[in-house]
């Protein structure tokens, strides 16, 4: 596996594929909220829906490992303690903020806001790693990226729109994701990427369901055939994207693959405009998206770095 995930073309294609999958989550979830008739302010319904998605995704991975590579499921007591903490942070906490924040912003706006996770990671790395300090290039990228995020939230009356439970929750989801990225890179020592993904999703989802199901109203979620299809796709998205991303992250430097995350907001905005009724591309959104993309590429790009991977 290590040899495969060090090949240049495999890393590039995998990073792009994962980024497009994550971008597709925005229209899928926004359409799901309407299709399943979930009220915008129903926090519990969002928690349960997220829990169902991630429990299904996690169990798919764990069952596959049990059938095809049972030894990879084995973890030590210390590793399992880490998996519990990681599942709470990277799944339960992150997606509590994500699902409830996305319900209150547009799909295109959400795709741009969540991209702030890349910039948070750069800032955290400055304090966490002695050899990954902020440089003039990174500062320029951060300024461009956050300028794009601000532009995406600038209303028609030229006032900044910010609500804690909407834009604020999306930024908190991005920050939580950044913390999870550092944890996965530094603390998941000796844990296979698929094992990490399966347990992370299963543990976090179980917590969400334990909290949400007892409080769920009878008519909070109305499933339809399309609704079930969207749920299954969302689970597939999580299973595939997380497992593949952690695989290339394990065998390559974070900066070598993080540059491709600019594709997530780009694909998220384009797919939202295509599939979410009432959302369309505007000059403001396109300008904000361009700034974010430039920021992500700038803070992660180091000339020829991808080219130096083993081909």
C-alpha positions as CSV (number, residue, x, y, z in Angstrom):
1,X,0.0,0.0,0.0
2,X,2.8,2.4,0.9
3,X,4.3,2.0,-2.6
4,X,1.0,2.7,-4.3
5,X,0.2,5.8,-2.2
6,X,3.6,7.3,-2.9
7,X,3.2,7.3,-6.7
8,X,2.7,10.8,-8.0
9,X,-0.2,10.1,-10.3
10,X,-2.0,8.1,-7.6
11,X,-1.6,10.8,-5.0
12,X,-2.8,13.6,-7.3
13,X,-5.8,11.7,-8.6
14,X,-6.8,10.5,-5.1
15,X,-6.5,14.0,-3.7
16,X,-8.6,15.5,-6.5
17,X,-11.2,12.7,-6.2
18,X,-11.6,13.2,-2.5
19,X,-11.9,16.9,-2.8
20,X,-14.7,16.6,-5.4
21,X,-16.5,14.1,-3.1
22,X,-16.3,16.5,-0.2
23,X,-17.5,19.3,-2.5
24,X,-20.6,17.2,-3.5
25,X,-21.6,17.0,0.2
26,X,-22.9,20.6,0.2
27,X,-25.7,20.2,-2.4
28,X,-26.4,16.6,-1.2
29,X,-27.1,17.8,2.4
30,X,-29.0,20.9,1.4
31,X,-31.3,18.8,-0.8
32,X,-31.6,16.2,1.9
33,X,-32.8,18.8,4.4
34,X,-35.7,19.7,2.1
35,X,-36.4,16.2,0.9
36,X,-36.6,14.9,4.5
37,X,-38.6,17.9,5.7
38,X,-36.2,18.8,8.5
39,X,-36.9,22.1,10.1
40,X,-34.0,24.6,9.8
41,X,-33.7,25.1,13.6
42,X,-34.2,21.4,14.5
43,X,-30.7,20.6,15.9
44,X,-31.6,17.1,17.1
45,X,-32.8,16.0,13.6
46,X,-29.5,17.1,12.1
47,X,-27.6,15.2,14.8
48,X,-29.6,12.0,14.1
49,X,-29.3,12.3,10.4
50,X,-25.5,12.9,10.7
51,X,-25.3,9.9,13.1
52,X,-27.1,7.6,10.7
53,X,-24.8,8.6,7.8
54,X,-21.6,8.2,9.7
55,X,-22.6,5.0,11.5
56,X,-23.4,3.4,8.2
57,X,-20.1,4.7,6.7
58,X,-18.1,3.5,9.6
59,X,-19.6,0.1,9.8
60,X,-19.1,-0.5,6.1
61,X,-15.3,0.0,6.6
62,X,-15.1,-2.1,9.8
63,X,-17.1,-5.0,8.3
64,X,-14.9,-4.9,5.1
65,X,-11.8,-5.0,7.3
66,X,-13.3,-7.9,9.4
67,X,-13.9,-9.9,6.2
68,X,-10.8,-9.1,4.2
69,X,-8.1,-8.0,6.7
70,X,-9.1,-8.8,10.2
71,X,-5.6,-8.2,11.7
72,X,-5.8,-4.5,10.8
73,X,-8.7,-4.1,13.3
74,X,-6.5,-4.9,16.2
75,X,-5.5,-1.9,18.2
76,X,-3.9,-1.5,21.7
77,X,-5.8,0.0,24.6
78,X,-3.9,3.3,24.2
79,X,-4.7,3.4,20.5
80,X,-8.4,2.7,21.2
81,X,-8.5,5.6,23.8
82,X,-7.1,7.9,21.1
83,X,-9.8,6.6,18.6
84,X,-12.5,7.5,21.1
85,X,-11.2,11.0,21.5
86,X,-10.6,11.3,17.8
87,X,-14.1,10.1,17.0
88,X,-15.7,12.6,19.4
89,X,-13.7,15.5,17.9
90,X,-13.4,14.7,14.2
91,X,-16.9,13.2,13.8
92,X,-19.4,14.1,16.6
93,X,-18.2,17.7,17.3
94,X,-17.1,18.7,13.8
95,X,-20.3,17.5,12.2
96,X,-22.6,18.9,14.9
97,X,-21.3,22.3,13.9
98,X,-21.2,21.4,10.1
99,X,-24.8,20.1,9.8
100,X,-26.4,22.8,11.9
101,X,-24.4,25.6,10.3
102,X,-25.0,24.4,6.8
103,X,-28.8,24.4,7.4
104,X,-28.6,28.2,7.9
105,X,-26.3,29.2,5.0
106,X,-26.4,28.6,1.3
107,X,-24.6,25.6,-0.2
108,X,-22.2,27.9,-2.0
109,X,-21.5,30.0,1.1
110,X,-20.9,26.8,3.1
111,X,-18.4,25.4,0.6
112,X,-16.4,28.6,0.9
113,X,-16.6,28.9,4.7
114,X,-15.5,25.4,5.3
115,X,-12.4,25.9,3.3
116,X,-11.1,28.1,6.2
117,X,-10.0,24.7,7.7
118,X,-7.0,24.8,5.4
119,X,-6.0,28.2,6.7
120,X,-6.6,27.2,10.4
121,X,-4.3,24.2,9.8
122,X,-1.5,26.5,8.6
123,X,-1.8,28.7,11.6
124,X,-2.0,25.8,14.1
125,X,1.1,24.2,12.4
126,X,3.0,27.4,13.0
127,X,2.7,26.9,16.8
128,X,2.9,23.1,16.7
129,X,5.9,22.5,14.4
130,X,9.2,24.3,14.7
131,X,10.0,23.6,11.0
132,X,6.6,24.8,9.7
133,X,6.5,28.5,10.6
134,X,4.5,31.2,8.8
135,X,6.4,32.7,5.9
136,X,5.6,35.8,3.8
137,X,4.1,33.5,1.2
138,X,1.9,31.8,3.7
139,X,0.8,35.1,5.2
140,X,-0.2,36.3,1.7
141,X,-2.2,33.1,1.2
142,X,-3.9,33.4,4.5
143,X,-4.9,37.0,3.8
144,X,-6.2,36.1,0.3
145,X,-8.1,33.1,1.7
146,X,-9.7,34.9,4.6
147,X,-10.5,37.9,2.3
148,X,-12.5,35.4,0.1
149,X,-14.3,34.1,3.1
150,X,-15.3,37.6,4.2
151,X,-16.4,38.5,0.7
152,X,-18.6,35.4,0.6
153,X,-20.4,36.7,3.7
154,X,-20.8,40.3,2.5
155,X,-24.5,41.0,2.0
156,X,-26.3,42.9,-0.7
157,X,-26.5,46.0,1.6
158,X,-22.7,45.9,1.9
159,X,-22.7,44.7,5.5
160,X,-20.9,41.7,6.9
161,X,-23.4,38.9,7.6
162,X,-22.3,36.7,10.6
163,X,-24.4,34.6,12.9
164,X,-22.9,32.3,15.5
165,X,-25.2,29.3,14.7
166,X,-24.8,29.8,10.9
167,X,-21.5,31.2,9.6
168,X,-20.0,30.8,13.1
169,X,-20.8,27.1,13.2
170,X,-19.2,26.5,9.8
171,X,-16.0,28.2,10.9
172,X,-16.0,26.1,14.1
173,X,-16.5,22.9,12.0
174,X,-13.5,24.0,9.9
175,X,-11.4,24.6,13.1
176,X,-12.4,21.2,14.5
177,X,-11.4,19.6,11.2
178,X,-8.0,21.3,11.4
179,X,-7.4,20.0,14.9
180,X,-8.4,16.5,13.7
181,X,-5.9,16.7,10.8
182,X,-3.0,17.4,13.2
183,X,-4.2,14.6,15.5
184,X,-4.5,12.1,12.6
185,X,-1.0,12.9,11.4
186,X,0.8,12.9,14.8
187,X,-1.1,10.6,17.1
188,X,-2.5,7.9,14.9
189,X,0.8,6.0,15.0
190,X,0.5,2.4,14.1
191,X,-3.2,2.6,13.2
192,X,-4.1,1.6,9.6
193,X,-5.8,4.5,7.8
194,X,-9.0,2.4,7.1
195,X,-9.1,1.3,10.8
196,X,-8.8,4.9,11.9
197,X,-11.6,6.0,9.5
198,X,-13.9,3.1,10.5
199,X,-13.6,3.5,14.2
200,X,-13.6,7.3,14.0
201,X,-16.9,7.4,12.2
202,X,-18.5,4.6,14.2
203,X,-17.6,6.0,17.6
204,X,-18.5,9.6,16.7
205,X,-21.8,8.6,15.1
206,X,-22.8,6.3,18.0
207,X,-22.4,9.3,20.4
208,X,-24.5,11.5,18.1
209,X,-27.3,8.9,18.0
210,X,-27.2,8.2,21.7
211,X,-27.7,12.0,22.3
212,X,-30.1,12.6,19.5
213,X,-32.5,9.6,19.2
214,X,-34.1,9.9,22.6
215,X,-34.9,13.6,21.9
216,X,-36.0,13.2,18.3
217,X,-39.6,14.2,17.5
218,X,-41.8,11.7,15.7
219,X,-42.2,13.9,12.6
220,X,-38.7,15.5,12.6
221,X,-37.5,13.4,9.7
222,X,-39.7,12.1,6.9
223,X,-37.8,9.5,4.7
224,X,-38.6,9.1,1.0
225,X,-36.9,6.9,-1.6
226,X,-34.9,9.9,-2.7
227,X,-34.1,10.7,0.9
228,X,-32.7,7.2,1.5
229,X,-30.7,7.4,-1.7
230,X,-29.1,10.7,-0.6
231,X,-28.3,9.2,2.8
232,X,-26.6,6.2,1.1
233,X,-24.6,8.5,-1.1
234,X,-23.6,10.6,1.8
235,X,-22.4,7.5,3.6
236,X,-20.4,6.3,0.5
237,X,-18.9,9.8,0.3
238,X,-17.6,9.6,3.9
239,X,-16.4,6.1,3.6
240,X,-14.4,6.7,0.4
241,X,-13.1,10.2,1.0
242,X,-11.9,9.7,4.6
243,X,-10.3,6.4,3.9
244,X,-8.5,7.5,0.8
245,X,-7.4,10.9,2.2
246,X,-6.0,9.4,5.4
247,X,-4.1,6.9,3.2
248,X,-2.3,9.5,1.2
249,X,-1.8,11.6,4.3
250,X,-0.1,8.7,6.1
251,X,2.5,8.2,3.3
252,X,3.1,11.8,2.2
253,X,3.7,15.2,3.7
254,X,0.5,17.2,4.4
255,X,1.6,20.1,2.3
256,X,2.0,17.8,-0.7
257,X,-1.6,17.0,-0.9
258,X,-3.4,19.8,1.0
259,X,-2.9,22.1,-2.1
260,X,-5.6,20.1,-3.9
261,X,-8.2,21.1,-1.3
262,X,-8.9,24.2,-3.3
263,X,-11.0,21.9,-5.4
264,X,-13.4,21.3,-2.6
265,X,-14.9,24.8,-2.4
266,X,-14.7,25.1,-6.2
267,X,-16.7,21.8,-6.8
268,X,-19.0,22.6,-3.8
269,X,-19.9,26.0,-5.3
270,X,-20.4,24.7,-8.8
271,X,-22.4,21.6,-7.7
272,X,-24.5,23.8,-5.4
273,X,-25.4,26.1,-8.3
274,X,-26.3,23.1,-10.4
275,X,-28.5,21.1,-7.9
276,X,-29.8,23.5,-5.2
277,X,-32.9,25.4,-6.2
278,X,-32.5,29.2,-6.0
279,X,-28.7,29.1,-5.8
280,X,-26.7,30.6,-8.7
281,X,-23.2,31.8,-9.4
282,X,-22.7,35.5,-8.9
283,X,-19.7,37.8,-9.4
284,X,-19.4,38.1,-5.7
285,X,-19.3,34.3,-5.1
286,X,-16.9,33.8,-8.0
287,X,-14.6,36.5,-6.7
288,X,-14.7,35.1,-3.2
289,X,-14.1,31.6,-4.5
290,X,-11.1,32.8,-6.6
291,X,-9.5,34.4,-3.5
292,X,-10.0,31.3,-1.4
293,X,-8.5,29.1,-4.2
294,X,-5.5,31.4,-4.6
295,X,-5.1,31.3,-0.8
296,X,-5.2,27.5,-0.5
297,X,-2.7,27.0,-3.4
298,X,-0.4,29.7,-2.1
299,X,-0.1,28.4,1.5
300,X,0.5,24.9,0.4
301,X,2.5,25.1,-2.8
302,X,6.2,24.7,-2.8
303,X,7.7,24.6,-6.3
304,X,8.1,21.1,-7.6
305,X,7.0,19.4,-4.4
306,X,4.4,17.2,-6.0
307,X,6.8,16.5,-8.8
308,X,9.4,15.1,-6.3
309,X,7.1,12.3,-5.2
310,X,8.1,8.9,-6.5
311,X,6.6,8.2,-9.9
